[in-house]
Amino acid sequence: MTLLELATQLDDVSDEMTIYGQKRESKWYPESPVQLVHVPRYSEGDPAPPDGMTYLLEISLCKQVVQAYINHRGNKEPSGLEKARAIAYYAKNDAYLPVDRDRTTSLR
């Protein structure tokens, strides 16, 4: 599964899942491979990441990022690519994708 494919299916994924992925040249791309790992809510410690992958975000946080994207854009439903960009931006910057950066932001 890629980050883009996951972004299009986000509503169907349990909030108890965490995303791990493979960066290319230290950057996230829509075609970055990702894997979901189940992390129960009250578990102690973080699970070991899948081989060759690093932590991206929890699904519950991704859903919040997408909702913020929608709220800041007049309730416009984002495409899968727009969701992937918003998620990648948040993962890198710990901040929501600014409205004025929609067209110019890469997934880096």
KAURGI-V676907 format. One record per residue. N is the residue number from 1. PSI is psi in radians with two decimals (999 if undefined). NEAR is the number of other ideal C-beta (glycine too) atoms within 8 Angstrom. D_FIRST is the distance of its C-alpha to the first C-alpha in whole Angstrom. Layout:
n->{N:N}
psi->{PSI:PSI}
near->{NEAR:NEAR}
d_first->{D_FIRST:D_FIRST}
This chain:
n->{1:2:3:4:5:6:7:8:9:10:11:12:13:14:15:16:17:18:19:20:21:22:23:24:25:26:27:28:29:30:31:32:33:34:35:36:37:38:39:40:41:42:43:44:45:46:47:48:49:50:51:52:53:54:55:56:57:58:59:60:61:62:63:64:65:66:67:68:69:70:71:72:73:74:75:76:77:78:79:80:81:82:83:84:85:86:87:88:89:90:91:92:93:94:95:96:97:98:99:100:101:102:103:104:105:106:107:108}
psi->{2.54:2.92:-0.70:-0.80:-0.74:-0.74:-0.60:-0.33:0.16:-0.73:-0.36:0.03:2.40:2.47:-0.25:0.14:2.59:2.48:2.28:2.59:3.04:2.07:2.71:2.12:0.71:0.40:2.66:2.43:2.78:-0.56:0.13:2.25:2.40:2.76:2.46:2.41:2.27:2.18:1.78:2.58:-0.82:0.54:2.67:2.34:2.90:2.47:2.74:2.40:2.65:2.64:2.27:0.11:2.73:2.79:2.39:-1.27:2.88:2.61:-0.73:-0.68:-0.67:-0.73:-0.65:-0.70:-0.78:-0.70:-0.69:-0.69:-0.83:-0.83:-0.65:0.01:0.63:0.63:0.41:2.22:2.16:2.69:2.98:-0.71:-0.71:-0.70:-0.80:-0.72:-0.76:-0.73:-0.82:-0.71:-0.79:-0.73:-0.63:-0.71:-0.14:0.69:2.70:2.63:2.07:2.57:-0.71:-0.04:0.07:-0.89:-0.36:-0.14:2.20:3.12:0.20:999}
near->{7:10:18:11:9:14:15:8:8:12:5:4:10:6:8:8:12:13:16:13:13:9:9:7:4:4:9:12:9:10:7:13:9:14:10:12:11:8:11:6:5:4:7:3:4:5:8:4:9:8:4:4:11:8:8:12:12:10:15:7:9:14:11:8:13:14:8:10:14:11:7:7:10:3:6:6:4:11:5:10:9:10:14:14:12:15:15:12:14:15:9:8:6:4:6:10:12:5:7:4:9:10:4:4:9:4:13:5}
d_first->{0:4:7:8:6:7:10:11:11:12:16:14:13:16:18:18:14:14:11:11:10:11:14:15:19:19:17:14:13:10:9:8:6:6:7:9:13:16:19:22:24:27:25:27:25:22:20:19:16:14:15:15:13:15:15:14:15:16:15:18:19:16:18:21:20:19:22:24:23:24:27:28:28:30:28:26:22:20:17:13:14:17:15:13:16:18:15:15:19:20:18:20:23:24:25:24:23:27:28:29:26:24:25:25:23:20:17:19}
